[in-house]
Amino acid sequence: DDDDDVPQLSSHTLAALQEFYLEQQQRESMKTSQGFNRYSVGSIEEDWQLSQFWYSDETASCLANEAVAAAGKDGKIACISAPSVYQKLKEQDGKDFSVCILEYDRRFSVYGEEFVFYDYNNPLNLPENLLPHSFDIVIADPPYLSEECLQKTAETIKYLTKGKILLCTGAIMEEQAAKHLGVKICKFIPRHSRNLANEFRCYVNYASGLD
């Protein structure tokens, strides 16, 4: 029978696939429903091919609150490859601070003028309106756990910040983080919405509320 050569999905795989499509439909219907918050964490889905792993809601809120406190009144905050924090900051819109998001993923261009396309391979290829040392704090989450990625992202961070740095990366990057940015590990343990294989930590170069 010719049908014997046609590959068949197992019932388990088929059920998982149907569940995936159902969840996708539910997410899309949420986005078109009234009251959808386009700044909520997860409103733009993770793309694992871009090494994207969103923070848990609690972690994103904690880091956003820390950034606001560190920036001070009328402060300027830059989020480099940290869209979850940007989204939480925007949920507080109306407070006395401004924020921009530097991201490689152009899906975040839905956030308009606050979106800046950013490729860590060209760390200083930035628009003219991002003046040197113009941000009260820079929070960054380099996409890859490599010294090259950290070193290049560090160039951007040092160019933009007036001084304060909040870095989120793997615990294995502690030595390189100190070397390239002069930051020290915090007691606060950041969590992600999905469990990561690598231990993740926060690093700062100022007296923060994360200890």
Phi, psi and chi 1 to 4 in degrees:
 res  aa     phi    psi   chi1   chi2   chi3   chi4
   1 ASP       -  129.1 -172.7   -9.7      -      -
   2 ASP   -61.3  -28.4  -69.5  -18.2      -      -
   3 ASP   -65.2  -19.1  -71.4  -18.2      -      -
   4 ASP   -63.6  -23.5  -69.2  -17.0      -      -
   5 ASP   -87.4   -8.3  -64.2  -32.2      -      -
   6 VAL   -80.5  123.2  178.3      -      -      -
   7 PRO   -65.4  137.7   21.7  -29.9      -      -
   8 GLN  -115.6  138.3  -60.4  -70.3  -36.2      -
   9 LEU   -78.6  140.7  -67.6  174.5      -      -
  10 SER   -68.4  159.2   70.9      -      -      -
  11 SER   -61.3  -35.0   57.9      -      -      -
  12 HIS   -66.4  -46.0  176.6   74.7      -      -
  13 THR   -64.0  -42.2  -55.5      -      -      -
  14 LEU   -62.9  -42.4 -169.2   59.7      -      -
  15 ALA   -64.2  -40.9      -      -      -      -
  16 ALA   -65.0  -39.2      -      -      -      -
  17 LEU   -66.3  -42.6 -165.4   61.0      -      -
  18 GLN   -63.7  -38.9  -72.8  171.4  -25.1      -
  19 GLU   -64.3  -40.8 -175.2  179.7   -2.0      -
  20 PHE   -61.4  -46.9  169.2   76.9      -      -
  21 TYR   -65.7  -35.5  -77.0  125.0      -      -
  22 LEU   -64.5  -45.5 -178.6   61.4      -      -
  23 GLU   -60.9  -39.4  -73.9  179.5    0.6      -
  24 GLN   -63.8  -43.0 -161.1  171.1   41.6      -
  25 GLN   -63.5  -40.3  -74.3  173.8  -15.1      -
  26 GLN   -64.5  -40.6  -72.7  171.8  -18.7      -
  27 ARG   -64.3  -41.7  -78.1 -166.7  -64.8  -92.2
  28 GLU   -65.9  -39.4  -71.1  -55.4  -44.6      -
  29 SER   -67.7  -33.4   64.5      -      -      -
  30 MET   -61.8  -41.5  -95.4 -175.6   62.1      -
  31 LYS   -65.8  -28.9  -69.6  178.0 -176.2  179.9
  32 THR   -94.1   -7.9   54.9      -      -      -
  33 SER   -78.4  157.5   66.4      -      -      -
  34 GLN   -67.4  139.1 -161.4  171.2   19.6      -
  35 GLY    87.9    4.3      -      -      -      -
  36 PHE   -65.4  131.7  171.4   71.6      -      -
  37 ASN   -95.1  107.4  178.7    7.0      -      -
  38 ARG   -70.7  -10.0   69.2 -168.4 -175.7  114.8
  39 TYR   -97.5    0.1  -68.7  115.1      -      -
  40 SER   -69.0  144.4   63.0      -      -      -
  41 VAL   -61.1  126.6  175.4      -      -      -
  42 GLY    98.1   -6.0      -      -      -      -
  43 SER   -64.6  -28.6   58.5      -      -      -
  44 ILE  -110.5  122.9  -65.7  175.7      -      -
  45 GLU   -74.4  152.4  -66.6  172.7   37.1      -
  46 GLU   -60.7  142.7  -63.4  168.2  -26.2      -
  47 ASP  -118.7  102.6 -176.8  -18.2      -      -
  48 TRP   -64.6  -25.5  -65.6  -15.1      -      -
  49 GLN   -66.0  -22.8  -68.8 -178.1  -37.5      -
  50 LEU   -98.2   13.0  -65.8  177.2      -      -
  51 SER    57.2   47.7 -170.1      -      -      -
  52 GLN  -101.4  125.9  -70.4  176.9  -17.7      -
  53 PHE  -140.9  109.7  -56.7   95.0      -      -
  54 TRP   -75.2  148.7  -58.1  158.8      -      -
  55 TYR   -69.1  157.8  -60.3  130.3      -      -
  56 SER   -65.0  160.7   69.7      -      -      -
  57 ASP   -57.6  -41.9 -150.0   58.8      -      -
  58 GLU   -66.2  -43.1  -64.8   78.3   10.9      -
  59 THR   -65.7  -44.3  -69.6      -      -      -
  60 ALA   -60.0  -41.3      -      -      -      -
  61 SER   -65.2  -43.6  -67.7      -      -      -
  62 CYS   -62.7  -44.4 -178.4      -      -      -
  63 LEU   -69.7  -36.2  -65.2  177.3      -      -
  64 ALA   -64.9  -44.8      -      -      -      -
  65 ASN   -63.6  -38.4  -68.9  -23.3      -      -
  66 GLU   -63.9  -42.2  172.3   58.0   31.9      -
  67 ALA   -62.6  -41.9      -      -      -      -
  68 VAL   -63.8  -45.6  170.9      -      -      -
  69 ALA   -63.1  -41.7      -      -      -      -
  70 ALA   -70.7  -34.2      -      -      -      -
  71 ALA   -72.5  -33.0      -      -      -      -
  72 GLY    79.8  179.7      -      -      -      -
  73 LYS   -61.0  133.3 -176.1  174.6  170.0   57.6
  74 ASP    59.4   27.0  -61.4  -37.9      -      -
  75 GLY   -73.3  159.0      -      -      -      -
  76 LYS  -114.0  129.2  -69.6 -176.4   66.9  178.5
  77 ILE  -120.9  132.3  -57.1  167.5      -      -
  78 ALA  -113.3  130.4      -      -      -      -
  79 CYS  -109.6  112.4  -63.2      -      -      -
  80 ILE  -101.8  114.8  -58.3  176.5      -      -
  81 SER    55.0   33.1  -52.5      -      -      -
  82 ALA  -132.8   62.8      -      -      -      -
  83 PRO   -65.2  -29.6   21.6  -32.6      -      -
  84 SER   -61.2  -39.7  -55.0      -      -      -
  85 VAL   -69.8  -42.7  179.8      -      -      -
  86 TYR   -55.7  -46.4  169.2   80.9      -      -
  87 GLN   -62.0  -41.2  -71.2  165.0  -28.1      -
  88 LYS   -66.6  -36.8  -83.9  -62.9  174.9 -171.8
  89 LEU   -63.3  -39.2  -73.9  165.0      -      -
  90 LYS   -69.7  -25.9  -68.5  -57.7  -68.3 -177.8
  91 GLU   -66.5  -20.9  -75.5 -172.8   -9.8      -
  92 GLN   -95.5   12.3  -58.7 -176.8   35.5      -
  93 ASP   -50.2  141.3 -142.0    8.0      -      -
  94 GLY   109.3  -18.3      -      -      -      -
  95 LYS   -78.2  172.0  -70.6 -162.5  175.0 -179.9
  96 ASP   -84.9   68.0  -64.2  -32.0      -      -
  97 PHE  -159.0  162.9   64.6   84.6      -      -
  98 SER  -125.1  156.3   60.1      -      -      -
  99 VAL  -146.9  148.4   59.7      -      -      -
 100 CYS  -134.6  160.1   74.0      -      -      -
 101 ILE  -122.1  123.2  174.6  173.7      -      -
 102 LEU  -102.4  116.4  -71.9   80.0      -      -
 103 GLU  -146.1  143.6 -109.9  -64.2  -24.0      -
 104 TYR   -77.7  -31.1 -177.7   79.2      -      -
 105 ASP   -78.3  112.1 -173.3  -13.7      -      -
 106 ARG   -72.8   -5.5  -67.5 -171.2 -174.4  -86.9
 107 ARG   -61.4  -27.4  -70.7  179.9  -60.8  165.7
 108 PHE   -76.7   -0.8  -69.6   97.2      -      -
 109 SER   -66.8  -11.0   64.7      -      -      -
 110 VAL   -62.5  -15.3  -62.8      -      -      -
 111 TYR   -87.8   11.0  -64.4  139.1      -      -
 112 GLY    70.0 -138.1      -      -      -      -
 113 GLU   -67.2  -18.1  -67.6 -178.5   -4.7      -
 114 GLU   -77.6  -13.0  -69.1  178.6  -10.5      -
 115 PHE   -84.6  132.1  168.4   79.3      -      -
 116 VAL  -126.6  120.6  175.7      -      -      -
 117 PHE   -64.7  133.0  175.2   74.9      -      -
 118 TYR  -140.5  127.5  173.7   70.8      -      -
 119 ASP  -121.5  116.1 -177.3  -12.0      -      -
 120 TYR   -62.0  -18.8   77.9   84.7      -      -
 121 ASN   -67.8  -20.5  -70.3  -61.6      -      -
 122 ASN  -123.9   72.9  -59.6  -65.2      -      -
 123 PRO   -62.0  -25.7   19.3  -30.6      -      -
 124 LEU  -110.4   14.6  -61.6 -179.8      -      -
 125 ASN   -86.2   80.1 -176.2   14.8      -      -
 126 LEU  -124.4  153.4  -58.1  168.8      -      -
 127 PRO   -64.9  155.6   19.5  -29.3      -      -
 128 GLU   -62.5  -26.7  -69.3 -179.6   -0.7      -
 129 ASN   -75.2  -10.7   63.6  -42.3      -      -
 130 LEU   -90.5   88.8  -68.9 -169.7      -      -
 131 LEU   -75.7  151.8  -60.5  174.3      -      -
 132 PRO   -62.9  140.6   19.0  -29.8      -      -
 133 HIS    52.9   45.8  -46.5  -56.0      -      -
 134 SER  -110.5    0.1   57.5      -      -      -
 135 PHE  -113.5  133.9  -71.6   89.1      -      -
 136 ASP   -68.0  -31.7  -65.0  -76.4      -      -
 137 ILE  -148.9  143.7 -175.6  168.7      -      -
 138 VAL  -117.9  124.6  175.4      -      -      -
 139 ILE  -108.6  129.2  176.4  166.9      -      -
 140 ALA  -136.3  145.5      -      -      -      -
 141 ASP  -135.2   83.4 -176.4  -14.0      -      -
 142 PRO   -53.5  137.7  -23.4   33.8      -      -
 143 PRO   -67.9  -22.3   21.3  -31.2      -      -
 144 TYR  -127.1  147.4  -58.4  105.5      -      -
 145 LEU   -88.5   69.3  -64.6  179.6      -      -
 146 SER  -137.4  150.6   72.0      -      -      -
 147 GLU   -65.5  -36.1 -176.4  163.9   11.0      -
 148 GLU   -59.9  -46.8 -179.4 -154.8   18.7      -
 149 CYS   -63.5  -43.7 -179.4      -      -      -
 150 LEU   -65.0  -43.7  176.9   59.5      -      -
 151 GLN   -62.4  -42.8 -176.4  175.9    0.7      -
 152 LYS   -71.4  -40.7  -71.8 -179.4  175.2  178.1
 153 THR   -63.2  -35.7  -55.5      -      -      -
 154 ALA   -61.6  -34.1      -      -      -      -
 155 GLU   -60.4  -44.1  -73.9 -174.4   51.6      -
 156 THR   -64.9  -46.3  -47.7      -      -      -
 157 ILE   -57.3  -49.5  -64.7  168.5      -      -
 158 LYS   -67.0  -29.3  -71.8 -174.7  -76.4 -170.0
 159 TYR   -69.8  -39.4  175.8   82.9      -      -
 160 LEU   -86.7  -34.5  -68.1  175.9      -      -
 161 THR   -80.8  146.9 -173.1      -      -      -
 162 LYS   -76.3  -18.9  -68.6  178.6 -179.9  178.3
 163 GLY   168.1  -45.7      -      -      -      -
 164 LYS   -79.5  135.5  -69.1  179.1 -178.9  177.1
 165 ILE  -132.6  133.3  -62.5  166.5      -      -
 166 LEU  -124.6  109.6  172.0   48.7      -      -
 167 LEU  -108.5  135.4  176.0   72.3      -      -
 168 CYS  -120.3  120.0  -59.8      -      -      -
 169 THR  -163.0 -176.8 -171.7      -      -      -
 170 GLY   -67.5  153.0      -      -      -      -
 171 ALA   -61.9  -28.7      -      -      -      -
 172 ILE   -69.5  -11.3   61.2  168.9      -      -
 173 MET   -94.7   10.1  -57.5  -58.9  -69.8      -
 174 GLU   -57.0  -47.4 -177.2  175.7    4.5      -
 175 GLU   -64.2  -44.0 -171.4  176.7  -33.7      -
 176 GLN   -68.4  -34.3  -70.4   90.7  -21.3      -
 177 ALA   -64.3  -41.5      -      -      -      -
 178 ALA   -66.4  -39.8      -      -      -      -
 179 LYS   -65.7  -45.3  172.6 -176.5  170.7 -176.7
 180 HIS   -92.6  -23.0  -66.0  -67.4      -      -
 181 LEU  -130.2   -6.6  -73.5  167.9      -      -
 182 GLY    65.5   30.7      -      -      -      -
 183 VAL  -102.2  154.2  -69.2      -      -      -
 184 LYS  -119.5  150.9  -65.8 -177.9  178.6  179.0
 185 ILE   -69.0  144.3 -157.9  163.2      -      -
 186 CYS  -100.9  163.1  -58.1      -      -      -
 187 LYS   -73.0  -31.2  -68.4  177.1 -176.4  174.5
 188 PHE   -59.6  133.2  174.7   72.7      -      -
 189 ILE  -106.7  109.3  -53.0  -70.7      -      -
 190 PRO   -72.2  144.8   24.2  -29.1      -      -
 191 ARG  -119.2  154.8  -52.7  -71.7 -178.3 -167.1
 192 HIS  -113.7  160.4  -68.9   78.0      -      -
 193 SER   -67.3  -24.6   56.0      -      -      -
 194 ARG  -121.4  145.0  -58.9  171.7 -166.4  -94.9
 195 ASN   -68.7  133.8  -69.6  -33.6      -      -
 196 LEU  -101.7  152.1  -59.6 -171.8      -      -
 197 ALA   -71.0  -33.3      -      -      -      -
 198 ASN   -92.7  141.0  -62.5  -63.2      -      -
 199 GLU   -67.4  134.1 -175.1 -174.4   -6.8      -
 200 PHE  -114.6  142.3 -148.8   74.3      -      -
 201 ARG  -141.7  168.7  -60.9  -57.4  -66.1  -95.0
 202 CYS  -112.8  149.3  -69.1      -      -      -
 203 TYR  -135.2  141.8  -54.7   81.0      -      -
 204 VAL  -138.6  165.8  -66.7      -      -      -
 205 ASN  -121.9   22.0   65.2  -17.6      -      -
 206 TYR  -145.9  169.2   64.0   94.4      -      -
 207 ALA   -73.7  106.8      -      -      -      -
 208 SER  -110.0  172.4   77.0      -      -      -
 209 GLY   -90.1   12.6      -      -      -      -
 210 LEU   -95.3    3.6  -61.3  175.8      -      -
 211 ASP  -109.4      -  -83.3  -35.1      -      -
